[in-house]
C-alpha cells in the first residue's frame, strides 16, 4: 500500500500494521504513531521533524539524512533542554 501526497497532519495512528507501507510526499506534521508494527514502513523523502511517538517506529525505513529529523522529533517529544538555551536567560 502507498500513501501518496496525503495530508495526515495531526493524525493519530494507533496499533496499526503498516509493515511495508510507503508514505510518498505526505504531510506528516504532528502525526502521532502509537504502538503497532512498522517494519519496513517507508518514510523516506518525508519531513519527520514534528512526528510524535517516534519510538513506536521501530524498524521503519528512512534516509540517512532523516536521522537528524528524527532526533529533532525525539528531543521535542522528550522535552529536553539544550544547554545553550540556558545561557540566554
C-alpha positions in Angstrom: 0.0 0.0 0.0 1.2 3.5 -0.8 0.0 6.8 0.7 0.9 9.4 -1.9 0.6 13.1 -1.4 -1.7 12.6 1.6 -2.3 15.1 4.3 -2.0 13.2 7.6 -1.4 16.3 9.7 -2.2 15.8 13.4 -3.4 12.2 12.7 -3.0 9.6 15.4 -2.2 6.2 14.1 -2.8 3.5 16.8 -2.0 -0.1 16.9 -1.8 -0.4 13.1 0.2 -2.8 11.0 1.9 -0.5 8.5 4.7 -3.0 7.7 6.0 -2.4 4.1 3.6 0.5 3.6 5.1 3.6 1.9 4.4 7.2 2.5 5.4 9.4 -0.5 5.4 13.2 -0.3 2.9 13.2 2.6 2.2 15.9 5.1 3.1 14.2 8.4 3.3 17.3 10.6 2.4 16.4 14.1 1.3 13.0 13.1 1.5 10.6 16.1 2.4 6.9 16.0 1.3 4.7 18.9 2.1 1.0 19.1 1.6 -1.0 16.0 4.0 -2.6 13.6 6.2 -0.5 11.3 8.8 -3.0 9.9 10.0 -1.6 6.6 7.4 1.2 6.7 9.0 3.5 4.1 9.1 7.1 5.4 11.9 8.2 3.0 11.5 11.7 1.5 9.1 12.9 4.1 9.7 15.6 6.7 9.9 13.8 10.1 10.9 16.8 12.3 7.5 17.1 14.0 6.4 13.4 14.3 5.2 12.2 17.7 5.6 8.7 19.0 9.0 8.3 17.3 9.9 5.3 19.5 6.9 3.4 18.0 8.5 3.5 14.6 10.9 0.6 15.3 12.3 -0.9 12.1 10.9 1.8 9.8 12.8 2.7 6.7 14.3 6.2 6.4 17.1 8.0 4.6 20.3 8.8 6.4 19.5 12.5 6.0 16.4 11.9 8.1 18.3 10.8 11.2 18.6 14.5 12.2 14.9 15.0 11.7 14.0 12.0 13.9 16.5 13.3 16.5 14.7 16.7 16.5 11.3 15.0 16.8 12.6 12.8 19.7 14.1 15.8 21.5 10.8 17.6 21.3 8.9 14.6 22.5 11.3 14.2 25.5 11.1 17.9 26.2 14.8 18.2 26.6 16.5 21.5 27.4 19.6 22.5 25.4 22.4 23.9 27.5 22.9 26.9 25.2 19.3 27.8 25.7 20.1 28.2 29.4 22.8 30.7 28.7 20.2 33.0 27.1 18.4 33.6 30.5 
